[in-house]
């Protein structure tokens, strides 16, 4: 909701000085602060030369300038070493020492001021968010041995571009949409008791794999924009037809607010459409409604509304994703986490949360990237770029050619056929946001959710296996194994071979 308000503020931004213009009048040691354009140029240069950008490699001036452009909020990751991201017996002492440095430099002498400065402290990982005002604070923190990283977490890389995108009333760049489509009969076939199997499922031998596994007993988590309350098959009718004896649970960790200090969570309902589509691809029921079925139609589903749309870019989305991942990490029943969302570059608290969940044995499957109007040149995005995740992208039907908007690269692990080459360029049929309706979705998003469903099929077939065993079986069933393609990883998975 708040991102849509950018359009409404555009006239105000034109009529008055922008934050960037105000900042350019401020100085540090007789030097002007960097503008948003300056900072984004540094970020873009790093992305183009290294494929990533990490705030830990930025200097104090860059970080402080970004802090001032982001509500003054600084995220601090702490610990005795770079690997000490999970809470331990020493966490409190380390944090307190760092806070004392901040209190002294910021001249916060009373309890109330100190309490108001700290915006958020993570329950499971060594991360907290605090509001700062002084450049000296950034300088001192960068010299602290027990500070793993500091990041201007309120800084919005997409701010200016988002304003322009929202002013044209476009939602395509965010991955959101409430559309429904009449499916072409060439894009599905009907199976008992009356479900539609998407063409892409047959391309990966998924229906044949159902003779061996349907995902029963495995819980798949989808960290995205939530579930639509208007799609009954992903709510009260989740147990229907041949899909029974399973559960769907919905949680929300996203705060829809302009104000970083707000803790009013926005609930579990999807207000974008993307999360509903992704959950549908992975787990939609097999019944007689003549609608698309999911890959693991007997798996359990845990849905987290952690973001507003597919780009993890504002403060509450970064926090929401990190909270969702650590909560899922603590659940013994969750095996697979599907993340068809991402950011062009690393986010410290999300990286820590990925590592936390990975350390608990979860298979985290992440989208390699789908281009928007202003992300066409990015490589494999974060967190798919992490070694702890399984990175997936989309290719065209019957060929190793990336989909029109998909990203590729050496960090991709698997591919999924999701764009037709039969003259239509249609994507994958899925459940719509609305009850009784269907739609087409594409990109690395649908490829990721499809792969999450396949992982659930393999794990259900071998419930005692570890993540490594399941992943190895998936690799062995893919086209390029034992080699790895420079752009497409191990390639397309044969789901039947993966479950045999």
N, C-alpha and C positions, 0 to 999 in steps of 0.2 A: 504494500500500500504506500509506504513512504517514498519508494522510488518513483511511483507514478506521480507524486507531488512535485517532482523536479520540473515538470512542464509548467505547472502553475506558478512556479517561482522564477521562471525565465525572465519575465518582464521586469521583476524586481532586480534581478542581477544586471540587466541592461541599464536600468535607470539609476543605479547607485554603484559605488565602488565595489568591486569584488573583493573577496577575502585575499586573493592573490595580490591585488593592488595595494591593499592595506599592509600586507606583510612586506612588500617590497620597500616600504618606508621604514621598516624596523631594521635594526642592525645588531650584529654580534661583533664586538671588537672592531667597530667601524666598517664592517662588511655587511652588505644587504643579505637578508635571508633569501633562500632559494624560493622561487615561485613554483606553482604546481607544474608548469611547463618545464622548468629546469629539472625538477625531480623526476618527472616522467621520462625526460630525455635520458637521464642516468639509468633508469630502470630499463627502458627500451634498448639502450646500448648493450646492457648486460644480457638481456634476453637474446639479442641478435648474435652476440659473440659467444655466449656460454650456454644458452638455452634456459637459463634461470636467473633469478635475482634474489639475493639474500641480504636482508638488512644488517646482518652481523658483519658484512664486509663494507658497509657504508660508514662514512666519517661522521663526526659529531654534528657538524653543521647541517648535513643532509638530513640526519635523523631528527634534529631539533626543528628544522624548517617543516618537515612532514608532521611532526607532533603539533606544531602550531596550526597547521591546516586540518588537523584531525581532532578537534575538541580538546587538545592538550593531553591526550591519553597515551600512556606508554605501557606496553606489555613487557614484563620482565620474566624471563625464564631463568631459573636459578638452580644451583646444585654444585657439588664439589668437582664434578666433571661433566663433559658434554653429554655423557650417557646417563646422567642421573636426572631423568625426567619424571620418574614416578615418585610419589610421596614415600618418605622413609622416616626413621626415627630422628634424623638430623635436619629434616626439612624446616621445622619451625625455627630452630636456632639460626639457620642460614638466612631464612626470610627476614627474621627480626633484625639481624645485623644489617641487611641491605636496607630495610625500612629506616633504620636509625640514620644511615647515611643520607637518605632522601629527606627525612624530617629535618635534619640539621641544615642541609643545603637549601631546602625550600622554606626554612624558618617556620616550621609547623610546631609550635610549642605546646599547644593544648590538645586534649584528647578529642574534642569535637572536630577540630580542623584535620587531625590525622585520620579520623574515621571517615570524614567526608571525602578526603583525597583518594582513599582506596576504593575503587569502583567495584572490583570483583576479584575473588581469590578462588582458584580452581580446587575442587575437592580432592581430585585424584592425581593430578600432575603438578609439578613445581612451577607454577605460573600464577602471576597476579597482574592486575591492571591498576594503574594509579595515575592520577592527574597531576601533572607537573607544570611549572611556570618558568623555571630558570634553565638557561643553557648550561650552567655549571653542573646541574644535576646529571645531564646527559654525559658530560665529560667525566665526571667521577664514576658513574656506573660503568662506563667503558673500561675503566681501569681496575674494576673489582674482579678479583680472581674467581669468585663464586657466582658471578653473573654469566650465565651461558649465552644469553642474547638479550638485546632490547629492541623492540619494534614499535613504531608509531602506529598502533593498531587501529586508530580511528581514521588514518589516512585512506582516502578513497581514490585509487588510481584511475577509476573510470569516471570520476565526477563530471568533468566537462563534457565528455563524450555522452554520458548518460543523460545530461540535461538536454543535449541536442536530440538524442534518440527519443526521449520521452516527449519532447515538444512536438514531434511529428506523429505522436500517438502510435508508435510502433512497439509491438511486444516481441517481434521476431528475434531481436538481439538478446533477449533474456531467456529464450527457450520456453516461454510461457505460451499458452493458447488454450482456448475452450472450444475449438472447432470439433465438429463431427463430420464424417464423410460417408458416402455410400460406397461400400467396398466393391471393387470389381471382382466378378466371379473367377477371374484368372489369378487372383491374388490369394486365394484360399481354397481349401476343400473341406467338406463337412464330414465329420466322424460321429459315431454314436456317443452320447444320446442326442446330439444336435449341436455340437460345437464346431467352430471354424478354426482350422489349423492354418496359420499363416504360411505363405509360400517359403519363407526363410527357414521355418522349422524343418521342412522336408529337405532343404539344401544342406542341413546339418544332421540329418538322420535322427532328429529328436523324436518323432512319432514311433519309429522303430525301437528307440531306447525305452519307450514307455512299457514295452513288454518285459523289461527287466527292473525298471525303477520309475516311480512317479514323484519322488521327493518326500514321501511319507516319513515323518519322524525328524526331519531336518527343519531348522528355523532359519529363514532368510530375513535379513534386515535391510531395509531400503532407507538410506539417509538422503533426504531430498526435500521437496516442498510440502509433503504430507499426502493425505488421501482425501479425495472429494467426498463430501457427505451425500452427494447426489448420485453416486454410483453404487447401487446396492450390492453388486457382485463383489465389491471390495470391502463391504461392510457387513450388513446383517445376512446377506446371502452368500457369504464367502464359503460356507459349508453347504454345497448344493450339488445335486447330481452325483457324478463319480468323484467329487471332491468332498470328503467327509472326515470327521475325527481330527480336525485341525483347528487352529485358532488364528485370529488376526488381532493385533494389539496396536494401539495408536498413541504416540507420545509427541510432545512439542517442546523444543528447546530454543525456539526462535522468538525474539522480542521485536515486535514491529513498532519501532519508535524512533523519532529523530534523536532522542536523548540517550546518550550512552549509558547514563546511570540508571535508566529504567530497568526494572526487573519484572515487568508485567508480561509474562509469556503469552504468546498469541494463540495458543491452542494447537490442535492437532489437524485441523482441516486445511486442505490444499486450496490455495487462492491463486494458483498459477496454472495447474493442469499437468505439469511435468512429472511430479511425484506419482500421481495416479497412473499415468501411462507406464512409468517404469515398474511400479509394483504389479501392474497388469501383465506386462511382458513376462515377468519372473514367475508369478503365482496365480493368475486369474483362474477361476474354477472351470472345470469341464462339466457342462450341463446341457440342457436342451433349449437354451435361449438364443441359439444361432448367432453367437457373438464369439470373438477371438478367445482362445484358451491360452493359459500361460505355460511356460516350459515345465516348471515343477508344480503341477496343478494340485498336488497333495501336500505340499510343504506348508509349514506355518509361516506367517508373515508378521514382522514387527516394523512398523512405519514410524519414522521420525520426521516431523516438520522442523528442520534445522535451518533452512534458508528460505528466502523469498523467491529466488529463481536460481538458475543454474550457475551463476557466477558468484563465487564466494568473495565478496569484496568489501562489505561494510562491517563495522564493528560487531554488530549483533549476529551476523552470519558466521563470522570467524569463531565467535564464542559458542554459538549454537551447534556448529559442527563438532567442535572439540568436546562439548558436553555430551552430545549424542554418542560419539565414538567411545568415550570412556565408560559411559553407562552400558553400552553394548559389550564392551570388553569384559565387564564384570558378570555377564550372563553366561552360564555354562551351556545353555541350550542353543545359543546363537552360534552358528558355524560360519555363515557367509554374510558379508556386509557388502552391499552394492552401492556405489557412489557415482552416479551419472552427473556429477557436479565438479567444479574445480576452479582454479585460479591460474593466471598466467605464470605466477611465481610463488615461491615458498611462503608459507604462513607458519610462524613458530609454534603457536599453541595447537594448530591443527596437526602439524608434523609430530609434535609430542604425543598427541592423542592417537594418531595412527600407529606410532611405535608402541604405545601402551596396549592398544587392542591387538596388535600383531603379537606382542609378547604374551598375550593370553590365548594364542593359538587360532585367532580368527583369520579367515581368508578374506582380504579386502580387495575387491575388484573395482577398479576406477577407470573412468572415461579418459581416453587419450586426448580428447579435444575435438570440438566441433566449432567451426568458424562462425562468427557473427560478423556484422558489418564492419567491426573494427578490430577483429582478432585473426584476420586471414593469414598473417605471417607467423603466428606462434607455432612452436614445435609441440612436443608432448607436454601437456600441462600438468600442474600440480593438483592433487597428490599422485596422479598416475606416474609421475616422474620419479617417485620414491622406489627404492629397492624393496620396501616392505609391501608394496601393492602389486596387484596383477593388472597391467595396463592393456586396455582393449580399444580397438578402433573398428570402423566399418569399411567394408569393401563392396564393390559391385557384384551382382549375381554372376557366378560362373567365371570370374576372372580376378586376378590380383591387381586391381586398380582401385585406389582409394575412392570412397564416395565423394561426391562433389564438394562437401563441406567438412570432410574428416581430416584429422591430423595423423601423420605417420612419423616413424623415427625408430632409432635403435632401442628405445626403451619400451616399445610395444611388445606385448607377450602373445596376444591372440587377436584374431580378426573374426568378424561375423559378416556374412553376406546380408546386406540390409537395403540395397538399392537395386531395383530391377533394371534389366537391360533388354526388356521385351518391347521397348518403344514407349513405355509409359513413365519410367523413372519413379514409379511408385515405391513407397517405403514399406514398413512392416505394419500390418493391421494390429490394432490394440483396442482395448476398451476406451471409450471416450470419457470425458469428465462427467457426462450426463448419463443417467440410467437408460438402458436399452439401446444405447448408441455406440458406434465404433468410430475409429479414426486411423490415420496413418502417422507414424512417427519414424524418425530416422536418426542419422548421425552416430557418433560414438556412444551416445546415451543409450540407445536401444541395443547396440552391440554389447554394452556393459551389462545391462539387465538380462539379456539373453544368456550371456556367459555365466552370470550368477545363478541362473536357473539350471544350467548344465552342471555346475559345481554341486548344486543341491542334489541332482540326480545321482551323481557319482558317490557323494557322501552317504546318501540314503541306501545305496547298494552296499556300501562298506562302512557301516556306522562306527566301527572301532578304529578306523584309519585316522592318521594325523593329517594336518593340513598339507604337509610335504608329500605324503603318499597320494592324496587326492590330486594335488597339483601335478605331480609327476605323471599320473594316469591321464590327465587332460593333455599334457604335453605330448605323451606317447601316441595319442590318438589324432594329433594334429598333422597337417600336411607336410610341414618342413622338418619335423623331428627326425633325427637328433640335431639337425642344424637349426640355426635361427636366422631368419631373413633380416637384412639391415633395416627394412621399413615395416615389415609385417609380422615380426616375431616368429612364433611357431606356426602361424597361419590359422586356417579354419579348423575347428574341432569337429571330429566325427563323434557325435554323442552316443551312437550305438556302440562303437568300438570303446568308448570311454567307460561304459557301464558293463561291458562283458568281461 
